[in-house]
């Protein structure tokens, strides 16, 4: 399955006319990386706070096996929501 095709835009970028020149109104890769980095940092902070909150629940704190499963899933689980952000950040300029 091609994950890049899932997150790529369906429509081409719109061209805006300024005077007699036309340019493509798309975000440059440097700007995408800046906003993507902020989004990843927010994602990681929220993810870790939610993970710490769930880890303190009594039903999870009393079972070593459930704790092990939870920490593996919570530790790897942030990658799935981060993949579209990283894919968007690394998209080349048009």
Protein Blocks (a to p, Z undefined) as FASTA:
>chain_A
ZZklmmpcfbdcddddehjbccdddddfklmmmmmmmmmmmmmmmmmmmmmmmmmpmklm
mpmklmmmmmmmmmmmmmmmmmmmmmmmmpccZZ
